[in-house]
Amino acid sequence: MRRAKLAQLAKRRNAPGILAYHGQEAVGWISIGPRLDYHRTANSKVTPAVDDLPVWVIPCITVRKEARGQGIAVSLIRAAVAYALERGAPAVEAYPRAARARVHDEWAFYGTEALFKKAGFKKVRGRLPVPKGWTPRVTMRHP
């Protein structure tokens, strides 16, 4: 089933994300696409739509441990925004962690508010109530 889904994504007009390379090695990944393409995001009570604007979203970002601290995440976010805007997106949203506490790398894939702010995003909605055990998030938008 995953292979079929991956094949389906690869056939889309828009790529499902962008890779960052160091030489020949992939060191980072960011997912980007129209909000409605990400059903879990589009239907989530934690990340409900702010308005009717057909935004594109960044649901996740990751940089390999040994490549962190070099600005790769910010570069990926900026590249994703440029990619979306070139394809007609009116804006790009992200739903980073609201908490400032350090978390295990497995749970850092939403990004942080500070990271997206550094890439030019502005907070458009604060924390919403979330079910116990869920990650509180904010909604940020570019431009």
Salt bridges, closest charged atoms under 4 A:
GLU25 OE2 - ARG64 NH1 2.35
ASP37 OD2 - ARG12 NH1 3.19
ASP51 OD2 - ARG141 NH1 3.02
GLU66 OE2 - ARG64 NH2 2.66
GLU86 OE1 - ARG87 NH1 3.44
GLU93 OE2 - ARG141 NH2 2.50
ASP105 OD2 - ARG68 NH1 2.83
ASP105 OD1 - ARG102 NH2 3.78
GLU113 OE2 - LYS123 NZ 3.48
